[in-house]
């Protein structure tokens, strides 16, 4: 702490005002201790630094205004996060150009689904909030809002007002906070375990002996020792339950900790009164046992959720902290990876991770992309190939030209889409959350009724019977029924290379009846090659290819790749327009040229393709000038995928914009009986609507811009790993792996997840329905109630964890280990 006794004009490091002589407030940053002028500035400074946002002080351009009173100091705790420079690090615009922004906040104090409901309910009630979604696994909330209608400080203040302090989420700080919470939970668990064991040691002689076999002095001694041992269990180990219950009562939302706190607090106070007064029953053993089992159940549940969500946390920290940038002179400069920009050249040494998305300019090596795609074998990358930030260089050094860095990388996009997945919940999850919320209120009324009845039957048993009812019917299992299963399902899908971007996609996928597959880029690799050129008239083949390359120069469609080798020296096309599913139109030398389907390129001419296969027609002012034949390689596991979907009882259909001949040829090779070629995006959407009108739930798999309307109209939209950004935005799930076999695996896994959720809910309802009457009639003692409640929660968690061992019988190891040279488009 700095000595400011003799420095009257020392300035506050936070607000810039003079620091009083001898002021004890300070903040340590970059191994230097800085003085602060008041407790308010100290609270704000520590909130910023502890939140992992110390760069605010390094890069700020002006000092904030100093608060004049205590209320202003409290307000500044949140107002500081409205600083535009600070927000650049964690507030990002939405991808839909709506003008809204979003941020992910780390939240303290989340314990169950009721907490998530309360946070979302309060935030969504604020004007300007578009969506808010709590991630129970990682204790995060993703908020999307209109910055012109509500400020971030208002959101943070609202969170604090309902008992959930939050701050911008940073992976390193979040991981450190979770580790601190886990260490504290272990300490509480150890105290509860020791206290329970010792209290039971003094209670067993009382249970095992008859009346009068223990002297009154020893009986009193045992009771006082139990009192002393149970006290730290109640006031330290059980402290989170009381805090959460007070928060729930303050916000008028009854969570599970309300009956828990009533049970623990009531038993402890009644037992303490009995020891002091010498009259009544003592329940210290039940208090210690209930606290221990409840803590142990929550600890196991939290560990299970964190383990299932480990890949998500690992993904958030996949990008390395530093990078080696090459100067124009070829010199190596080490700098933070966050300071890279598009166009920089970086050196990636063997054993190092790729710091940003880019294109290889020099070298050839194998890259481990398992964290991104779920594939176990490294893939070979050469000059001209794209690499994804977060992948690991295995063999040789590479020089990469950065295309996307920081928040624009694919890894960051995956993390953002993962958080977006929690913006909605399956119907079963919503129903379970509502049931758990309403059950607590009803439980309290039931407990009150039981107490009144037993008061007339046997007043001496009122307390322990009521405690048993509160404990044994605590809806912990019901609240955990769906979140644990969803977390395990998400984790398994992610490990298998399927990224779910909307949580309700799991339930929708489990109920799919028909899977419609696009052809180019889906059943085929999408790497088109030009295999034949047939000019018509006096147009040469070379000139025809140059004209086609000019029209395709700005296109992202896979067909455009076939003409990339012919772009050198091609003319500049003007007024290029794309008609999805039909082709391209543009002007060259003041002439209108079209390239695409024959009925589009030359609508007034009757034309037929020269041969079987995929043909495009180049036409000038409606006159056919050249035919191009394209060839695309069928994915190696396409036939296997179709067979696996058939085995799952699903109808498989091919719906392609290519010529009917090409679609028929591919359908015959893959064993698809229902197919259609020459379909425009409108035709595809109409086909989906037709299936939905017949009562079918339709899943659509596609990758291109022309698939966007169809993806949006399907019950479930799946985008391929090489899909366009627009297609990914419209998708409910994205394949991170190039293997189509992940689709039947994902559907089977979603069915298993839904089955586990239903099993968990059924078990929870049966348990509570059977345990409540047994406790109400006095058969279940408090200690057995504690064991039963904890056991029911562990059954639910254990059942959900079975999803981590899920294996789909149709999984073919040859598909999972397909050639290491397989392309993976980020």
N, C-alpha and C positions, 0 to 999 in steps of 0.2 A: 504494500500500500504506500503510495507516495506521501512524503512528508511535506505538507503544505502549510506548516505552522508559520513560516517566515515569508511566505510568498502570497502577498495580498492580491496580486493581479493575475493569478493563475486562472486560465480560462477552462470552462467545462468542455470536456472532449465531445459531449453530445450536442449541447445547445449553444455553447460559446459564451455563456454568461460567467461572471466572476465566481470563483469557488471560495466559500468562506474559509477563514483560517481554521486549521485543524479538522477540516471536513473528512469524515471517514469513508466517503463513497468513492469507488473507483471501478475501472474495468480493465482487464488484461487482454491485449490483442497484439499478435505478432511479437510475443515475448516482451512486450513493453506494457507498463502499468500507466493508465491515463486517469487523471482526476475527474470527478463528476461533482456537480454542485448540490444535488438533492436526491432523496430516495426515488423520486419520480423518474429522473434521468437515469438513475442506476437500474431501475426496473426495466425501462425501455431498452437500454443498451444491452442488458443481459438477455432480454427477449430476442433481440436481433442476432447477437453472437451465438447464443445457444440454438437458435433456429438455423444455423449454418449459413447466415446471410451477412457475415462480417465484411464482405466486399462492399456493402453499403457505405462503410466508413472510408474505404480505400478510394472509392470512385465518386463520392458525392461532390457536388459543385457548390453547394451553399448549406448553411446551417438552418435547422428548423427553428421555428419560434418556440421560446421557452414557455411552458405552462405557468399560469399565475396562481393556481390553487390546486388542491388535491384532485378535484374532479377533472380538471384539465389534464393533469398528469395521467390519470387513468385513461382518458380519451386518447392521449398521444400514444399510449401503448399500441393502439391499433391504427391511428391516423398515419403513423410513420410508414405503414405498408401501402399507403396511397401514392408514395413517391414513384414517379414514372421511371426513374433510373433503376430503382430497386425492383420494380415489377417486371422489368425486361427479363429477369432471370427465371421467373416462375409463372408469369401470366402470359398466355398465348392466345392468339385469335382462333376462332373456330374455323374449320375448313370449308364451311358452307357459305361463306361470304355474307353472313347475316349481320355482321357488325358486333356480334357477341364475342366474349372472351371466356376462357376457362382456366382454372388453376386446380391443382391437387394439393389438399391440405392434410397435414398430419394431425390426428386428433387424439387427445388424451381422455381416458375414462370410459372408452367403449367396452362393454362387457357382453352384450347379447343383442338379439334382433330388436328388442324394444328400444335400445339406444339408437339403432339405425333408423327406426321408424320415427322417433322423436326428432332427431336431427333433420331428416329429410322433410318432415311435416313442418317444422318451424322455418327452415330455409325456403322451402317452396312457397310459403305464405308471404314472403317478402316481395314487394313490387320490384320487378327487374330481374328476378331470378328465373332462368329458363328451366334448368334441371339441377338437381343435386342427388348424388348417389353415393352411399356409404359402402366401402369395401371392408367387410367385417374381418376378412383374413389379415389384412395389412394395417387396419385401423387408419384408413384414409378416407377422405371424402372428395369427390370430384364435383366442382361447382361450375356451372355455366351461367353467365349473367350479362346484362346489358350495362356497360360501364357508364352510359349517360343517365341511367335510372337509379343505380345503386353502386356504392363504392365498396371496395374490398374491406375497408375498415368497418363498415356496417355489418358485413357478413361475419367477420371475426368477432365483433362485439356481441352479435346475436348468439354465436356459438358459446362464448364465455358466459353469457347471461343464463343459459340453460345448463351450465355446469360442464361444458366440454371445451376446454381451452385448446386452441388450434394454432397452427403456424404453417407457413409454406413448406411443402414436403421436399426434402432433399434426401437422396438414397443413403448417403453415409450417415447423416444425422439421424435419419429414421431407424437405421439398423442399430446405431448406438443406443437410441432411446428404447428400442425393443429389448436389447440386451440388458439395460438397466432395469426395465420392468420385470424381466424374467428373473434376474438375480434377486430382486425384492420379493417376488412371488415365492421363490425357493426359500428365502429366509422366513417368510410367514409360514410356509408349509412345514419347515423344520420345527419352529416354535410350537405349531399346532400338534405335530406328531409327538414331540417330547412331552408336551403338556397332556395330551391324551393318554400316552402310555403311563405317565406317573399318576394321573387321576384314576385311571383304571386300576392301578396297583393298590390304591387305597379304597377303591369301591368294591373290588372282588371279595375281600373278606366280609364285607357287610352283606353282600348277596349270598355268600356261601354258608353263612352261620345263621342260626336261629335266634329268636328273641332272647335277650339276656345273656347270650354267650360272649358278647363283647361288652366290656365295662363302659359306663357312660363317659369316663374320662378319655378312653381310647377312641370311642365313637366321636366325641367332640374334636379330638385331635385330628382324626382322619378327615373330618369335615372342614376344619380350618385349613389343613394342608391342601385339600382339594380346592378350597376357595382361593388360596394363594396361587396355586398352579394354573387354575383356569383364568385368572385375571389377565395375564399377558396374552393368553390365547384370544380372549374377547377384545382387549383394547389394542392389540397389535395385529394378530393374524386376521381377525374378523373386521378390522377397520375399513377395508374397501367396501364391505357390504353395507355398513352404516352410512358411509359417505354417499354411495350410490342411492341408497334408500332416501336419504335427505334430499338429494337432487331430484329424485322422482317425485317426492311429495311437493317440493317447491315448484316443480313444473306441471304438477297435476297429471302426471302420466305414470301409472302404476307398472313398475317393472318387477322382475323376479326377486330383486333384492329387498323389496318391501316385506313380503312374508318371511324371507330368510332372516332379516334383521329383527322382526317381531319375535320369531322363534328363539333366536340366540339371545337377544336382549331380555325377553320375558323370562326365559329359563334362568339366565344368570341372575337377574334381580330377585326373582322369587327364591332361588337357592341361597343367595346371599342373605336375604331377609330371614330365611329359615335358620341359617347358621348363627346369625347375630341374635335372633330372638329365641332360639332353641326350640322352635315349633315349626312343623311342616316337613315336606319332602325336599331332598337335595338332588339336583339334576346336573351337577357339574360334569359328570362323565358324559352325559348326552350332549352337553354344550360343546365340550372339547371334541367329541367324536364327530358331531355334525359339522363343526367348523373344519376339521381336518378333511373329512370325506368330500365336502363341498369344494374346498380349495384344491384337493387332489384331482377331482373331476374336472374342474375348470383348467387346471394346469395341463392335464393330459389333452383336453380338448384344444387348448391354445397351441400346444406343441404340435398336435396333429394338423391344425389349420395352417400353422406357419411352415410345417414341412411340406404340406401340399402346395402352398404358395411360394415355395422357395425359388422355383424357376422365375416367377414374376419379379422377385427381388433381385435375383441374379441378373435378369435381363436389364433391370434399371441401372445396374452398375457394370454393364457389359463393356461399355466404351472405356478404354484406358484413360488414366489421368493425364498422361503426357504423350507427345508425339515428336518425331524427328522430322523437321521440315528441311527441305533442300533449297538452298538459295540458287539464284541464276548462275552463280559460279560453281555450284555443286557442293558448297560447304554445308555441313550438318549443323542445325540449330535445334536444341531441345526447347520446347515450349508447351504450355498447357494445351491439351487437345481441344478445349473449348474455344481457343483463339484461332483455330483453323478456319479457312474460308474456301469457298469454291474456287478452283484454279490453282491452289497450292499443290506443290509436289512433296510427297512424304516418303520416307524410307521406312520399310517395315522389315525388321530383322527376324530371322528364325526364332521362334519361341515367343514373339511379341504379338499383341493383338492389333487388329486394324482399327485406327482411331476415327475413321469416317468412311462414308460411302465414296466409291471412286472407280476409276478405270485403270487397269494395269498398263503402264507405259514401258516398263523394263522388267524382265525376269519371268520365271515360271516356277510355281510352287504348289504344294498341296495345302488347302485351307480346311481347318476344322470348323464347320458351320453348325455343329450339333445343337448349340444353344439357340440358334435361330430356326433351324429346320427340323430338328429331331432326328436327323440322319446320323448314324454312328460313324460312317466312314468318311475320311477327308475327301474333298473333291479337288481336281486339278484345275488351276487357273493359269491362263497364259496371257500374253500381250493382247490388249483389246477387250479382255473379259472384264466384267464388272465384279467388284468385291463389296461386301457389306460390312459396315462398321460393327465391331464386336466379334467377328470371326477371328480365328487364331491361325497364324502362319506357322506351318509345321517344319518346312524343309529349307527353302532358299530365300535370300533377300528379294524384296520386291520394291519397285518404285511405282507409286500410285498417284494419279492426278485426282485430287479431291473434287467430287461433284456435289455432295451434300455433307454438311458438317453440323455438329451440335444438335439443336432441336429438329433439324430437317432430315436427320438420318432415319434409316428404316427402323433401327432399334427404338428410337424415341417414338416413332409412329406406332410401333407395336405396343409399347408401354401405355401410350395414350389410348389406343383402341381397347386395351385390356381394362383400363379404368372405365372406359365408356360402357363396357359390357355390364357393369353394375348399375347402369342408369335405369334398367328395368329388371324385374324379377319374374320368374315363371309363376303361373297361376297358383301352383301348389305352394310356392314359397310365400306368396302374398297371403294365401289363406292361413298358413301356419303362423305367420306373424300376427295376423288379426286374432286368431284363436288364442295365442299366448298372451296377447295384450288384454283380451276380455276375460281370460281365465283367472288372472290374478284378482281382479275385482270380485268375481264370483267366489273365488276361494276365500277371500276375507269375510264375505257374508256367510258362507258355509261354516267357517271356523267360529264366527260369532254365534250362529245358531247352535252348533255343537256345544259350545261353552254354556249357553243358556240351558240346554236340555240336561247336560250333566250336572249343572248346579242343583237341579231338582232331584237328580238320581243319586249322585254321590259327590258332594262338594269337594271331598278330599282328592278326587281324581280329575277335577275340571282342568287344572293346569296342564298335566302331562298328556291328557287326551287331546286337548286343543293344540298343544305343541306338536304332537304327532301328526295331526291333520295338516297343520301348516307346513311341516317338513316333508312328509311323505308325498304330498300332492303338489309340491313346488314344480311349476311347468318348465323346468330346465330342459328335460328331454324334448318337449314339444318345441321349444324355441331353437334347439339345436338340430331338429330333424332335417330341415332343408338346407340351412347354411353349410353344414359339414359335408353333406352329399354334393352340393353345388361346387364347393371349394375343391373337393377331391376330383369331381368330374372335370372341372376347368383345368386342374393341374395335369390330369391324364391326357386330355385333349392337347394341351400345350406341349407336353413331352412327345406326343405323336405327330407334331407338326401341324396342328389345326388350331388356329387362333379364333376364338369366339369373340365377336365384337359386340354382341347383344346377348344378355343373359337369357332372355326368353327363347333364344335359338336352340338351347339344349332341349327344352320341352317340345318345341316345334319339330326339331329333327327326329325326336323319338316317335313322332306320330305321322311321319311322312308316308304317303302311299305311292307316289310316282316321282321318279328322278328324271328330269329332262337335261340332256347333255348337249352343249354346243360342240361343234366339230373343231374348227381351227383354234389352236391354242389350248384346247381342253382335252379332247380325245387324241389330238395330235400335239406335237411339241410346239407348233407355232413358228418354227424356223423354216420359212419358205425358201425354196430355191427355184430359179428359173431354169427349166429343163428344155424348153422348145420355143422358138420364135418363128412364126409363119406369116411373113408380110403378104399383103394383098395389094396388087397394083405395082406402081413404081417405087414404093417406099422401101428403102433398104432395111435389113434387120437391125443394123447398128443404129440407124437414125430412129427407128421405132423404139428401141430400148431406151435411147436418150430422151425421147419425148415422154415415155412412160415414167422414167425416173424423175423428170421435172414435175410431173403431176403428183407423184408420190413423195416428193421431197419433204413436205411438212406433215406427213401422216404418221401416226403411231401404230397403225394397224400392222399385224404380222406380215401382210402381203407387201408392205412397203420395204421390208427388209430384203426381199428378193431383188429389188431394183437398186439397192444401195451401191453395189459395185459399178453401176453405170452412171453415177451422178457427176463424175468428173467431166467438165466441159459441156454438161447438158444446159439447154437454154433456161431462162428464168420464166416460170409460169406466173400468170397474173390471175386475180379473181378466182382463186381455187376454192371450191366448195365441196363438202363431203356429204353424201347422202347415205347414212348408215344402212348397210345391207344391200346397197346397189352399186356404188362406186364413187369416182371422183370426176369433177368437171372443172376445167380451167381454160384460160386463153393463152395461146402461143402464136406469136406473129399475127395478132388480130384474128385468129381463127379459133373457133370453139372446139375443144377436144374433150372427149370423154373416155374413161377407162373403167371397166367393170363388167357387170352382167350384160349379156347381149341385148336383152330387152330394155336396158337402160342406155347403153352406149349408142345403139341404133334402133330406136323404138319403132321407126317407120319401115324398117327392113326386116324381112323374114330371114333369120340367120340360125344356123345350127352349128354346134361345136364340131370341129374336125374329127374328134375321136373321144374315147372315154377319158375321164380324168377331170382335173380342174382347169378350166380355160377362162381367160379374160379377153375381152375384145376392146381394142383401141379404135375409136371412131373420130373422124374429122367432119364436123358439121352434119353428124348423123350418118356419114358414109363409112362403112367398115374399112379399116386400113391395115390392121394386124391382129393376129391371134397370139396370145402368150399362154403357154402351159406351165403351171406351177405344181410343185410337188412338196408335200409335207410328210414328215415321218410320224407314224403312229406311235404313241407312247407304249413302252414295253409292257406295262402292266394294265393296258386298257382292256384287253379281253378278260383278264383275271378280275378286274374291277366290275365289269358287267356281270360276270358269273357270280361274284360275291353279292352284288345287289339283288340278282335273281334269287339267290339262296336265302336272302332276308325277306323274301316275299314281296319285293317292290317291283313295280312296273318301270321298265327302263325305256326311254325314248330318245332318239336322236333328232334334233331340230337344228338345221343348218341353213345358212344363207348361201352356201355353195350350190353348184348346179345339182339337179336331182341325180345325175349319173354318179357324181363323186360321192354324194351322200349315200346312195344305194350301195356302192362298192364298199364303203367303209362299214356300213351297217351289216352287210353280209359277212365281212371278215370278223367282226366282233360278236356276231350272234345277236344283234339287236333286231327284233321283229317289227317294231314300230318306228318309222323314220319319216322325215320330210325334208326335201331339199328346196333351194330357191326361196326360202322363207325370209321375208323382211322382218325388221323389229316389230312392226305392227302385227304381222302374222304370228310371230312367236308369242306376243302378249295375248293375242286373241286365243291362241291354243291353251295358254295357262288359265285364262278366264274360263274357257270351256271345261277344263278339268276341274277347276274349283266349283263351277256351277253344278257339276255332277257329284259333288261331295268329296272330291279328292283333295288331299293336302299335297301340294306340289313343291318340290325342291328344284331349283334351277342352278346349274353349274356353268359359268361362263368366265370370260376374261377381257372382252374388248369394250370399247365405248358403245358400240352398237348393241351390247348386251345390257346396258344400264337400265333401260325401261323395263326389260324383262326381269332382271334381277329385283327391281323395286316392286314388281307386281307379284312375284312368287311368295309363297308362304315362308320359304327359307331360301335365301340367296347365298351361294357359295362361290367365292372368287378364287381363281387359280393363283399360284404363286407369282406368275408373271403378269398378272392383271394390271390394267391401267389404274391410276390413282382414283379416277371417277368410279370405276367398277368396284374398287375396294371400299370406297365410301358407301356405296349402296349395298354392300354385302353384310350378311349376318355372321358369316364365318369366312376365314381366309386360309387357304392352304399355304403353309410356309414351306412345305416340301413339294418337290416336283412329282411325287408319286400319287396317282389317282387312287391307289388302294387305300389311301387314308380316308376316303369318303365312306366306304362301307364300314371301316373300323369306327369312324366317328359316329355313324348312325347307330351301330351296335352299342357303343359306349354310352351314347345319350339315352338309349333305351334302358340300359343297366342303371344309369343315374336316376332316371325317372322311377324305375322300379324300387331302387333303394330309398328314394324320398317317400314313396308311398308306404313302404315297409316301416320306415322310421315313424311316420305320422300314425300309422295303424298301431304300432307298438306303444307309442306315447299315449294315445287315447285309451287303449286297453289298460295300460298300467295305471293311469290316473283314475279311470272308471272303477277299477277293481281295488286299488289301494285306499281310496277315499272312504268307502263304507267300512272297510276293515279297521281303519284308524278311528273312524267316528264311533264305532261300537266298543272301542277300548281294547282291541286285540293286539294292535301294533304299538310297542313301547317306543319312546323317542329315539333310543339308540338304534333300534331296528329300522325306524323310519329314515334315519340319516343314511344308513347303509343302502336301503332300498332306493332312495332318491338318487344317490350317487351312482348306484349300479345301473339305474335306468338311463342316466346320461351317458355312462361309459358304453352301454350296449348300442346306443344310437351312434356314438362316435366310432366304435369298432365296426359297426355295420357299414358306415360310410367309407371307412378306410379300406374295406374290401375292394373298392374301386381301384385302388393303387396296384392291385394284383390282377387287374382285368386283362384277359387275353382273348382276342377274337380268333376263333378257330380257323377262319379263312386266311389269316395272315400268312403270307408266303415269304420265307426268309430271303428267297432270291430277289423278291421285289424290294425288300428293305436294303439289300446290299447291291443294288443295281450299279452298273459301272461307275467307277469313281469320276469318270469324265462327264457325267450327266450335268447339263447346264442347270443352274438355279438362278433365275432372274430375280433380283431384289426389287 
